[in-house]
Structures are given as structure tokens and as C-alpha cells.
Amino acid sequence: MAAPKSLSEQDLAAARTELSGGKPFTVWFTSAAVGVPAGGSAKVISIDDMAEGDFIQVRPAGKRDTMFCSPSELTRIRPARKPAPQPAARAPERTAPESEPPSPPSRPQQQSEPESTPAVAQRQSPPAVPDRQSTPAPAAERTPDRPRPAGGRTAARPVEVTVTLSATAEGEWTVEVMVGKKRTVRPTSVQPADVARAARSLPPVVAEAIEASLEAARQRQLDRVERLRAELEAAQRALQELSS
């Protein structure tokens, strides 16, 4: 069976139009989707302007959390339902052969001397074959049911989660979250004070590395303030000389 067609540019344009009008836009997951079963449905929440990587935000059916996907992981073609299994045909029951009717006894021959000639014995009929239909069939052994997990649902497979903190030379911090191979949170700005507060609950070696980066950023900002203050004082002196 061919793989379902991924979202095209026309599909994305139609999705943006439906979202702008407040209408839901339904898609289905392809086999390329990670962490969700193929064929499951989802609602499109938003589409980024930059069509790069995982830029389509969707909410899977029955879930409260959202995830980001690429066009190759989604399709507008609803998967066909699998046909219900047909019951196995029963073999025709075999009927027992009818018993052969007994033969009539042979007529005795005329005897001239009854004392010396014995009478011909009657032919015995064969024993009747028991009717197989009247014999009860043995009850089929019932195989024990397999134990089902609690709640009637299979246990979710654990997924690796990666949280990355990044800092620029100017002291700006961002955080990014990856669930398996899918980026669920794009680089988001974080205040340095929040980073310093979180570092105190981490192992000492990690906290020292983060604190060193924060201290270097503070020192760079102090140097910049001193440089700007000197430029301001020079500009004020030049303004006074021009005004006198």
C-alpha cells in the first residue's frame, strides 16, 4: 500500500485560511511522525511564517499537549479503515453411513434324510454402526485470556527529553526542549536571574559553570557602562565649550 501524500503548499495555504477564520483544520499522522501512531488524527493549532523544519503546531486527538511537526509527518488524506475479519467457514458435518439391513434367512433345502443332513444356518446381519450425530462432541478447551494492562491501555514507551540552555556573548540566555528527535520548544528567551536561580538547585560543577558565564556577562556590561559614561562626560564638556 502506497504511503499517504504529505502536506503540500496548497494544503498549508488552506490551513492558514481555515485558522484565520477560526475553523478547525484536521490532519492525520504519517509513518514519518515520531512518538505518535501513524493514522491518528490531530488539529492544526498554528503555522509559523518561516516554513523550515518543524513549523506546524498540532494537538493530537485526545491529548492536551501540543507538538511541532514537519509537512512530511502530516497528511490531509484520511486513512482507510481496516476491513473486519471474516469468520472462518465451518466444515460440513459428516453423517454416519446407514447400517446395512439384515439379509433374509435362506430357505432350507429338501432333505431325504433329515438325520444325516444338518439345516443351513441363517446368515447373521452385520453389527449396526453407531450414529456419529448422536455422539456428543467433546467440549473445546478454552485457552486462558492474556492479562491486559490496567486501564485497558498499553504502557507508553519512554521518550528521551533533552533541555538545552544557551548563552550569547552579550549575556542573553535561551532554552530549547527536544522530545526524542522532535523539537517541541523552540529557542525561547530566559532572564539571567531565572537561570541563576535554577543553577543553585543543580550539581555544584554545573552551577559553577553557569555562574562563571553570568559573572563574565556582568563584567562586560560594567565595562560598557564605564565606556558610555566616559563618552557622555566628553560630550557634555564639548557642549559646554560650544555654549560659552
Backbone torsions as a table, in degrees:
resi	resn	phi	psi	omega
1	MET	NA	131.9	-177.8
2	ALA	-69.9	149.8	179.8
3	ALA	-70.7	144.4	179.9
4	PRO	-63.4	148.5	-178.4
5	LYS	-69.9	133.5	-180.0
6	SER	-73.1	170.3	-179.9
7	LEU	-65.3	131.0	178.6
8	SER	-98.3	176.6	177.1
9	GLU	-62.7	-36.0	177.1
10	GLN	-64.7	-39.5	177.7
11	ASP	-63.6	-42.5	179.2
12	LEU	-64.5	-39.8	177.6
13	ALA	-63.9	-41.0	178.1
14	ALA	-65.4	-38.0	179.0
15	ALA	-64.2	-42.8	177.9
16	ARG	-61.9	-38.9	179.3
17	THR	-64.9	-44.1	179.7
18	GLU	-65.3	-40.2	-179.5
19	LEU	-67.6	-38.9	178.9
20	SER	-64.9	-28.2	177.4
21	GLY	-89.8	4.6	179.0
22	GLY	76.3	17.6	179.6
23	LYS	-99.5	145.0	178.8
24	PRO	-71.6	149.0	178.1
25	PHE	-126.2	112.6	-173.8
26	THR	-94.9	136.9	175.6
27	VAL	-133.0	170.3	177.5
28	TRP	-128.5	147.4	-178.5
29	PHE	-78.4	140.4	173.7
30	THR	-93.9	179.0	179.3
31	SER	-68.8	-13.3	178.4
32	ALA	-80.5	-12.3	179.8
33	ALA	-68.4	144.7	-177.1
34	VAL	-109.8	131.3	175.3
35	GLY	86.0	-2.2	178.9
36	VAL	-134.3	150.5	-179.2
37	PRO	-73.6	141.8	177.1
38	ALA	-66.5	139.3	-179.0
39	GLY	95.0	-11.1	177.8
40	GLY	-73.6	151.6	-177.8
41	SER	-96.0	162.6	179.6
42	ALA	-157.6	160.4	176.4
43	LYS	-108.1	134.2	177.8
44	VAL	-76.4	128.0	-179.0
45	ILE	-96.0	-46.5	-179.4
46	SER	-157.9	160.9	177.3
47	ILE	-132.6	122.5	179.6
48	ASP	-68.4	153.7	177.7
49	ASP	-69.1	-35.1	178.4
50	MET	-83.1	107.9	-178.0
51	ALA	-83.1	71.8	-180.0
52	GLU	-135.3	135.6	175.6
53	GLY	63.1	-136.5	-179.5
54	ASP	-92.9	88.4	-175.4
55	PHE	-113.1	8.1	-179.8
56	ILE	-110.6	117.0	179.4
57	GLN	-94.0	124.1	-177.7
58	VAL	-130.3	160.8	173.6
59	ARG	-121.1	112.9	179.2
60	PRO	-60.9	150.8	180.0
61	ALA	-61.6	132.6	179.6
62	GLY	81.0	3.9	-179.2
63	LYS	-115.0	153.8	176.4
64	ARG	-99.1	-25.1	-179.2
65	ASP	-83.7	155.1	177.0
66	THR	-109.5	166.5	-180.0
67	MET	-148.7	158.4	179.0
68	PHE	-102.8	138.4	-178.4
69	CYS	-134.3	163.0	172.9
70	SER	-99.0	164.3	-179.5
71	PRO	-59.5	-31.2	-178.3
72	SER	-68.8	-17.2	-179.4
73	GLU	-91.1	-2.5	-176.1
74	LEU	-130.0	157.3	178.4
75	THR	-148.8	154.0	175.7
76	ARG	-93.8	-6.0	-177.9
77	ILE	-88.1	119.4	-179.9
78	ARG	-72.5	129.3	-178.7
79	PRO	-66.2	145.0	179.4
80	ALA	-73.0	144.7	178.9
81	ARG	-74.9	143.9	179.1
82	LYS	-73.6	136.1	179.4
83	PRO	-66.4	145.9	179.9
84	ALA	-69.4	141.3	-179.0
85	PRO	-65.3	135.6	179.6
86	GLN	-82.5	140.0	179.0
87	PRO	-66.5	144.0	-179.2
88	ALA	-67.1	139.0	-179.4
89	ALA	-70.5	137.7	-179.9
90	ARG	-82.4	137.2	177.9
91	ALA	-71.3	140.9	179.9
92	PRO	-63.3	140.6	-179.4
93	GLU	-73.2	139.4	179.9
94	ARG	-88.3	131.5	-180.0
95	THR	-94.4	146.6	-178.8
96	ALA	-72.6	140.8	178.1
97	PRO	-65.2	142.4	-179.7
98	GLU	-66.1	142.7	-179.4
99	SER	-70.5	142.3	-178.9
100	GLU	-71.7	129.3	-178.5
101	PRO	-66.1	146.7	-179.5
102	PRO	-65.0	142.1	179.3
103	SER	-76.3	146.2	178.8
104	PRO	-68.7	149.2	-178.8
105	PRO	-66.4	142.2	-179.6
106	SER	-72.8	148.2	-178.4
107	ARG	-78.4	136.4	179.8
108	PRO	-69.5	141.2	177.2
109	GLN	-75.0	156.3	178.5
110	GLN	-71.6	132.9	-175.4
111	GLN	-113.8	133.3	174.5
112	SER	-84.5	-31.8	179.6
113	GLU	-128.8	90.9	-176.2
114	PRO	-62.8	-21.2	-176.1
115	GLU	-73.5	-32.7	-174.9
116	SER	-98.8	-18.0	-177.9
117	THR	-106.5	116.2	179.1
118	PRO	-76.1	155.0	179.1
119	ALA	-71.5	146.3	178.7
120	VAL	-71.1	128.2	-179.2
121	ALA	-70.3	145.7	177.2
122	GLN	-69.4	144.5	178.7
123	ARG	-74.1	128.0	179.6
124	GLN	-82.3	140.7	177.4
125	SER	-78.5	144.7	178.7
126	PRO	-63.2	153.0	178.7
127	PRO	-63.7	142.9	-178.9
128	ALA	-68.5	137.1	177.3
129	VAL	-81.2	128.0	-179.6
130	PRO	-63.4	144.1	178.8
131	ASP	-74.5	120.3	-178.9
132	ARG	-68.5	-25.9	179.7
133	GLN	-67.7	-28.0	-178.7
134	SER	-81.6	-13.5	-179.6
135	THR	-83.0	121.8	-178.5
136	PRO	-67.0	134.8	178.4
137	ALA	-75.6	143.4	178.4
138	PRO	-64.3	142.9	-179.5
139	ALA	-65.8	136.2	179.5
140	ALA	-69.2	136.4	179.5
141	GLU	-71.5	131.1	-178.7
142	ARG	-90.6	124.2	178.8
143	THR	-76.6	138.7	-179.8
144	PRO	-64.6	140.6	178.0
145	ASP	-67.8	143.7	175.9
146	ARG	-71.6	140.1	179.3
147	PRO	-64.5	136.0	178.6
148	ARG	-100.4	147.6	178.6
149	PRO	-66.9	155.5	-179.3
150	ALA	-60.4	141.1	178.8
151	GLY	84.4	-6.0	177.9
152	GLY	76.3	9.5	-178.8
153	ARG	-124.4	147.4	178.2
154	THR	-73.5	149.7	-179.0
155	ALA	-67.3	138.6	-179.1
156	ALA	-71.2	140.1	179.8
157	ARG	-75.6	131.9	-179.5
158	PRO	-63.7	139.5	-178.4
159	VAL	-119.7	137.8	179.7
160	GLU	-73.6	133.1	179.5
161	VAL	-117.0	128.9	-179.2
162	THR	-121.7	124.5	177.2
163	VAL	-112.7	124.4	-175.4
164	THR	-120.4	125.6	173.3
165	LEU	-102.7	131.7	-179.5
166	SER	-131.1	146.8	179.9
167	ALA	-131.6	140.5	175.9
168	THR	-91.5	172.9	179.0
169	ALA	-65.6	-24.1	179.0
170	GLU	-85.2	1.3	177.5
171	GLY	88.0	17.8	177.1
172	GLU	-91.0	132.7	-175.6
173	TRP	-111.8	144.8	175.2
174	THR	-136.0	155.7	177.8
175	VAL	-126.3	145.1	-178.8
176	GLU	-139.6	141.4	-177.2
177	VAL	-125.0	131.2	175.7
178	MET	-119.1	129.3	175.0
179	VAL	-110.0	106.2	-172.0
180	GLY	67.7	-122.2	176.8
181	LYS	-103.6	9.3	-177.1
182	LYS	-109.8	131.7	178.2
183	ARG	-85.7	109.1	-178.6
184	THR	-91.3	-25.0	177.6
185	VAL	-127.4	117.9	178.0
186	ARG	-74.9	163.8	-179.9
187	PRO	-51.5	117.6	-176.5
188	THR	-120.9	137.2	-177.9
189	SER	-65.6	140.8	178.5
190	VAL	-131.5	137.5	179.3
191	GLN	-69.5	139.1	178.4
192	PRO	-57.0	-33.0	179.2
193	ALA	-64.2	-38.1	177.5
194	ASP	-67.3	-36.3	177.9
195	VAL	-65.1	-43.9	179.5
196	ALA	-64.1	-37.4	179.3
197	ARG	-67.4	-40.2	178.6
198	ALA	-70.1	-30.8	-178.5
199	ALA	-65.9	-27.6	-178.5
200	ARG	-67.0	-23.7	179.9
201	SER	-94.1	2.5	179.7
202	LEU	-96.9	169.2	177.3
203	PRO	-55.6	150.7	-175.5
204	PRO	-55.5	-40.1	-177.5
205	VAL	-64.6	-34.9	178.0
206	VAL	-74.1	-41.4	179.9
207	ALA	-63.2	-38.3	179.4
208	GLU	-65.9	-39.6	179.5
209	ALA	-65.8	-41.0	179.2
210	ILE	-68.6	-40.8	179.9
211	GLU	-64.7	-36.9	177.7
212	ALA	-63.8	-40.0	178.5
213	SER	-66.8	-40.5	177.7
214	LEU	-65.1	-39.4	179.7
215	GLU	-65.7	-40.9	178.1
216	ALA	-64.1	-37.9	177.6
217	ALA	-66.6	-39.6	177.1
218	ARG	-62.8	-41.7	-179.4
219	GLN	-64.4	-39.8	177.8
220	ARG	-63.7	-38.4	178.3
221	GLN	-68.5	-37.0	176.5
222	LEU	-63.8	-42.0	177.5
223	ASP	-61.8	-38.8	179.0
224	ARG	-66.3	-40.1	179.2
225	VAL	-63.0	-42.4	179.0
226	GLU	-63.8	-39.8	-179.9
227	ARG	-66.7	-42.1	178.6
228	LEU	-68.0	-34.7	177.9
229	ARG	-65.0	-41.2	178.9
230	ALA	-65.1	-40.0	178.0
231	GLU	-65.4	-36.9	178.9
232	LEU	-65.2	-42.9	179.1
233	GLU	-63.8	-40.4	178.1
234	ALA	-65.0	-38.0	179.5
235	ALA	-68.4	-36.6	178.5
236	GLN	-66.7	-39.9	177.6
237	ARG	-64.3	-41.0	179.3
238	ALA	-65.6	-35.6	178.5
239	LEU	-67.0	-40.3	178.2
240	GLN	-63.6	-40.9	179.4
241	GLU	-65.3	-35.3	178.0
242	LEU	-73.4	-25.4	-179.3
243	SER	-84.4	-20.7	-177.9
244	SER	-80.2	NA	NA
